[in-house]
Amino acid sequence: MIKDGLFDKFPMDAVFGMHNWPGTQVGKFAASTGPVMASSNEFKITVRGKGGHAALPHNGIDPVPIACQMVQAFQTIISRNKKPVDAGVISVTMIHAGEATNVIPDSCELQGTVRTFTIEVLDMIEKRMKQIAEHICAAHDAECEFRFVRNYPPTINHAKETEFARKVMAEIVGADNVIEQEPTMGAEDFSYMLQAKPGCYAFIANGDGTHREMGHGGGRACCTTRVTTSMTT
């Protein structure tokens, strides 16, 4: 929408969005200045070794233990390369290798996600992941294919617009029911709008689902998004 000229066709002073948020008491809103949702990024790493019979491992290059070393080493980026006060998550969520119990596979594939609240931390994590992956493979005479895709940037609220949103919310539900947002490592594409215009992305509390009418299912309600904008007059 932004690339298609949204803000050129419809000039705006500020943008506001609200996200239906499970787990917080119904009747409350949450809005805070600064990062409230993380960047969302994904990676795919293929370790290419040399397959062979599992009884003769010395004749091949087993990609599985190489991949396992990577998974462990990636966590040192979080614990040793990143400042403790900066938030960041590396999650390897998929590992695929092999088709038979007695065969060492030719390759092993790792996939997962990286979440951060700043681009600076994201830059560092991507750089270090690539270095670690490539050097671990090189140490074992294996080849490495490293792919890193940046999906959504962090969702960062602006101070002036957030304060305005909190005042409006207080008029609806009372100041005591307007709380601070607990930042989440979930991601949101509204972050692109907040990069282009000042604004605020707030949460609407929807409880644990017990308030819902019979026939609509139990548990927490599914999160949905609604966007509102303030247009220049």
C-alpha positions as CSV (number, residue, x, y, z in Angstrom):
1,M,0.0,0.0,0.0
2,I,2.8,2.4,0.9
3,K,4.7,1.5,-2.3
4,D,1.6,2.1,-4.3
5,G,1.5,5.7,-3.0
6,L,-1.0,5.4,-0.1
7,F,0.4,8.5,1.7
8,D,0.7,10.5,-1.6
9,K,-3.0,9.8,-2.5
10,F,-4.2,10.3,1.0
11,P,-1.9,12.6,3.0
12,M,-1.9,11.9,6.7
13,D,-0.5,13.5,9.8
14,A,-0.4,10.3,11.8
15,V,-1.5,6.7,11.8
16,F,-3.1,4.5,14.5
17,G,-3.7,0.8,14.7
18,M,-5.3,-1.5,17.3
19,H,-4.7,-5.2,17.8
20,N,-7.2,-7.5,19.6
21,W,-5.1,-8.9,22.4
22,P,-5.9,-12.1,24.4
23,G,-4.9,-12.7,28.0
24,T,-5.6,-9.2,29.4
25,Q,-8.8,-8.3,31.3
26,V,-11.7,-7.1,29.1
27,G,-12.3,-3.4,29.4
28,K,-8.7,-2.3,29.2
29,F,-6.5,-0.8,26.6
30,A,-2.7,-0.9,26.4
31,A,-0.5,1.7,24.7
32,S,3.2,2.5,25.2
33,T,6.0,4.6,23.6
34,G,8.8,2.8,21.9
35,P,9.1,-0.8,20.6
36,V,5.9,-2.9,21.3
37,M,6.4,-5.7,18.7
38,A,9.5,-7.2,17.2
39,S,10.9,-7.5,13.8
40,S,10.1,-10.8,12.1
41,N,12.8,-12.6,10.0
42,E,13.4,-16.1,8.8
43,F,16.5,-18.1,7.8
44,K,17.2,-21.2,5.8
45,I,20.6,-22.9,6.1
46,T,21.6,-26.0,4.1
47,V,24.6,-28.0,5.2
48,R,26.0,-30.0,2.3
49,G,28.2,-32.9,3.2
50,K,28.9,-36.3,1.7
51,G,26.5,-39.1,2.3
52,G,27.4,-42.7,2.8
53,H,26.7,-45.8,4.9
54,A,26.2,-45.2,8.6
55,A,28.6,-48.1,9.4
56,L,31.4,-46.3,7.5
57,P,31.1,-42.6,8.7
58,H,34.8,-42.0,8.0
59,N,34.1,-42.2,4.2
60,G,31.6,-39.3,4.3
61,I,30.9,-35.9,5.7
62,D,28.0,-36.1,8.1
63,P,25.9,-32.9,7.9
64,V,23.8,-33.7,11.0
65,P,26.4,-33.1,13.8
66,I,27.5,-30.1,11.9
67,A,24.0,-28.7,11.9
68,C,23.7,-29.6,15.6
69,Q,26.8,-27.5,16.4
70,M,25.2,-24.6,14.6
71,V,22.1,-24.7,16.7
72,Q,24.1,-24.6,19.9
73,A,26.5,-21.9,18.6
74,F,23.7,-19.6,17.5
75,Q,22.6,-19.2,21.1
76,T,26.0,-17.7,22.0
77,I,25.1,-14.8,19.7
78,I,22.2,-14.1,22.1
79,S,24.2,-14.7,25.3
80,R,27.6,-13.3,24.4
81,N,27.5,-11.1,21.3
82,K,24.4,-9.1,22.2
83,K,24.1,-6.7,25.1
84,P,22.1,-8.3,27.9
85,V,19.7,-5.3,28.0
86,D,18.9,-5.7,24.3
87,A,16.2,-8.1,23.3
88,G,16.7,-10.8,20.6
89,V,15.6,-14.3,19.9
90,I,17.0,-17.0,17.6
91,S,14.7,-20.0,17.2
92,V,15.7,-23.0,15.0
93,T,12.2,-24.5,14.4
94,M,12.9,-27.0,11.7
95,I,15.6,-29.6,11.0
96,H,15.3,-31.9,8.0
97,A,17.8,-34.6,7.1
98,G,17.9,-38.2,6.0
99,E,15.4,-40.8,4.8
100,A,16.9,-44.1,6.2
101,T,18.3,-45.2,9.6
102,N,21.5,-46.7,8.1
103,V,22.4,-43.9,5.7
104,I,24.3,-40.7,6.4
105,P,22.4,-38.0,4.4
106,D,24.1,-35.7,1.9
107,S,22.6,-32.6,3.4
108,C,20.8,-31.2,6.4
109,E,18.5,-28.2,6.3
110,L,17.8,-25.8,9.2
111,Q,15.0,-23.2,9.3
112,G,13.8,-20.8,11.8
113,T,13.1,-17.2,12.9
114,V,14.9,-14.2,14.4
115,R,13.1,-11.5,16.4
116,T,14.6,-8.2,17.6
117,F,13.3,-4.8,18.7
118,T,16.1,-2.8,16.8
119,I,17.6,-3.0,13.4
120,E,21.1,-2.7,14.9
121,V,20.7,-5.9,16.9
122,L,19.2,-7.6,13.8
123,D,22.2,-6.6,11.7
124,M,24.5,-8.0,14.2
125,I,22.6,-11.3,14.5
126,E,22.4,-11.9,10.8
127,K,26.1,-11.2,10.3
128,R,27.1,-13.5,13.2
129,M,24.8,-16.3,12.1
130,K,26.3,-16.2,8.6
131,Q,29.8,-16.2,10.0
132,I,29.2,-19.1,12.4
133,A,27.3,-21.2,9.8
134,E,30.0,-20.8,7.2
135,H,32.9,-21.4,9.5
136,I,31.5,-24.4,11.2
137,C,30.9,-25.9,7.8
138,A,34.4,-25.1,6.7
139,A,35.8,-26.7,9.8
140,H,34.2,-30.0,8.7
141,D,34.9,-29.7,5.0
142,A,31.2,-29.2,4.3
143,E,29.5,-26.5,2.2
144,C,27.1,-24.0,3.5
145,E,24.1,-22.2,1.8
146,F,22.9,-19.4,4.0
147,R,19.6,-17.5,3.3
148,F,18.2,-14.8,5.6
149,V,14.9,-13.0,4.8
150,R,13.8,-9.8,6.6
151,N,10.0,-9.8,6.7
152,Y,8.6,-7.1,9.1
153,P,10.6,-4.4,10.9
154,P,10.0,-3.6,14.6
155,T,6.8,-1.9,15.5
156,I,7.9,1.3,17.3
157,N,5.3,3.8,18.7
158,H,6.0,7.5,18.7
159,A,5.7,9.4,22.0
160,K,3.3,12.3,21.0
161,E,0.9,10.0,19.2
162,T,0.9,7.4,21.9
163,E,0.1,10.0,24.6
164,F,-2.8,11.2,22.4
165,A,-4.1,7.7,22.0
166,R,-3.9,7.1,25.8
167,K,-5.9,10.2,26.4
168,V,-8.6,9.1,24.0
169,M,-8.7,5.7,25.6
170,A,-9.0,7.2,29.1
171,E,-12.1,9.1,28.0
172,I,-13.7,5.8,27.0
173,V,-12.7,3.4,29.8
174,G,-11.1,5.6,32.5
175,A,-7.4,6.3,33.1
176,D,-7.0,3.3,35.4
177,N,-8.0,1.0,32.5
178,V,-5.3,2.3,30.2
179,I,-2.2,0.2,30.9
180,E,1.3,0.0,29.6
181,Q,2.0,-2.5,26.8
182,E,4.2,-5.4,27.6
183,P,6.4,-5.7,24.4
184,T,6.0,-8.9,22.5
185,M,8.3,-10.8,20.2
186,G,5.3,-11.2,17.8
187,A,5.4,-9.0,14.7
188,E,3.0,-6.8,12.8
189,D,3.1,-5.2,9.3
190,F,1.7,-2.0,10.7
191,S,5.4,-1.4,11.5
192,Y,5.9,-0.2,7.9
193,M,3.3,2.5,8.4
194,L,5.0,3.6,11.6
195,Q,8.3,3.9,9.7
196,A,6.6,6.2,7.2
197,K,4.4,8.3,9.6
198,P,4.3,9.0,13.3
199,G,1.7,7.0,15.2
200,C,0.7,4.4,17.7
201,Y,-0.2,0.7,17.6
202,A,-2.3,-0.2,20.7
203,F,-3.8,-3.4,22.2
204,I,-7.5,-4.0,22.9
205,A,-7.8,-6.5,25.8
206,N,-10.2,-9.4,25.1
207,G,-9.7,-11.6,28.2
208,D,-9.4,-15.3,28.3
209,G,-12.5,-16.2,26.3
210,T,-14.9,-16.9,29.2
211,H,-16.9,-13.8,28.4
212,R,-17.9,-15.0,25.0
213,E,-21.4,-16.3,24.2
214,M,-22.2,-20.0,24.1
215,G,-21.6,-21.5,20.7
216,H,-18.5,-19.4,19.8
217,G,-16.0,-21.8,21.3
218,G,-13.9,-21.6,24.4
219,G,-10.5,-20.1,25.0
220,R,-8.9,-16.9,23.9
221,A,-10.3,-15.1,20.9
222,C,-8.3,-15.0,17.7
223,C,-6.2,-11.8,17.3
224,T,-7.4,-9.4,14.7
225,T,-6.2,-6.0,13.5
226,R,-8.0,-2.8,12.8
227,V,-6.3,0.3,11.4
228,T,-7.5,3.9,11.8
229,T,-5.8,7.0,10.4
230,S,-5.7,10.7,11.0
231,M,-5.9,12.6,7.8
232,T,-4.7,16.1,7.0
233,T,-7.4,18.6,6.4
